[in-house]
């Protein structure tokens, strides 16, 4: 289950973050409205620039479990953590 499949506001969007079992970082964006793939790419890139985390996948936009919200998730590896 994706964390963003919880309640999403009617207007705007919801951003959820969590850390995976192996220390990878996830950032999910969910909205009731269509998400712009290019704007998401810029958003995920800015997170990488700010944190030093490396993104590990292409930007994709999918439909939530119930088809009610658009969501996108990016996985980041924290190389500072994994190089220790």
C-alpha positions as CSV (number, residue, x, y, z in Angstrom):
1,X,0.0,0.0,0.0
2,X,1.3,3.4,-0.9
3,X,1.2,5.9,1.9
4,X,-0.5,8.5,-0.4
5,X,-3.6,6.2,-0.8
6,X,-4.8,7.8,2.5
7,X,-7.1,10.7,2.3
8,X,-6.0,13.4,-0.3
9,X,-7.5,16.9,-0.1
10,X,-10.0,18.1,-2.7
11,X,-7.8,21.1,-3.6
12,X,-4.0,21.1,-3.7
13,X,-1.9,18.1,-3.0
14,X,-0.5,16.0,-0.2
15,X,3.2,15.2,0.2
16,X,4.2,12.1,2.2
17,X,7.8,11.0,3.1
18,X,9.1,7.9,4.7
19,X,12.3,5.8,5.0
20,X,12.4,2.2,3.8
21,X,13.8,-0.8,5.5
22,X,17.3,-0.4,3.9
23,X,17.5,3.4,4.5
24,X,16.2,4.5,1.2
25,X,14.1,7.7,1.3
26,X,10.7,8.0,-0.4
27,X,8.8,11.1,-1.4
28,X,5.2,10.8,-2.7
29,X,3.0,13.5,-4.1
30,X,-0.8,12.8,-4.4
31,X,-3.6,15.0,-5.7
32,X,-7.2,14.7,-6.8
33,X,-6.1,16.7,-10.0
34,X,-3.7,15.6,-12.7
35,X,0.0,16.1,-11.8
36,X,2.3,17.7,-14.4
37,X,5.2,15.3,-15.0
38,X,7.7,18.1,-15.8
39,X,6.9,20.0,-12.7
40,X,7.3,16.8,-10.6
41,X,10.7,16.3,-12.2
42,X,11.7,19.8,-11.1
43,X,10.3,19.2,-7.6
44,X,12.2,15.8,-7.2
45,X,15.4,17.4,-8.6
46,X,15.2,20.2,-6.0
47,X,14.8,17.7,-3.2
48,X,18.0,15.9,-4.5
49,X,19.8,19.2,-4.7
50,X,18.8,20.2,-1.2
51,X,19.5,16.9,0.5
52,X,22.3,15.3,-1.5
53,X,20.1,12.2,-2.0
54,X,20.3,10.5,-5.4
55,X,17.0,9.8,-7.2
56,X,16.8,6.2,-8.5
57,X,14.0,6.2,-11.0
58,X,12.3,8.1,-13.8
59,X,9.4,10.4,-12.9
60,X,6.1,8.6,-13.4
61,X,2.5,9.6,-12.6
62,X,0.0,6.8,-11.8
63,X,-3.6,6.5,-10.7
64,X,-4.2,5.6,-7.1
65,X,-5.7,2.3,-5.9
66,X,-9.2,3.6,-6.3
67,X,-8.6,5.7,-9.3
68,X,-9.4,8.8,-7.3
69,X,-6.1,10.6,-7.1
70,X,-3.0,11.0,-9.1
71,X,0.2,10.0,-7.4
72,X,3.9,9.9,-8.0
73,X,6.7,8.5,-5.8
74,X,10.4,9.0,-6.0
75,X,12.9,6.8,-4.3
76,X,16.2,8.3,-3.2
77,X,19.4,6.7,-2.0
78,X,21.4,8.6,0.6
79,X,25.0,7.8,-0.5
80,X,26.4,9.6,2.6
81,X,24.6,6.9,4.7
82,X,25.5,3.9,2.5
83,X,29.2,4.8,2.2
84,X,29.8,4.5,5.9
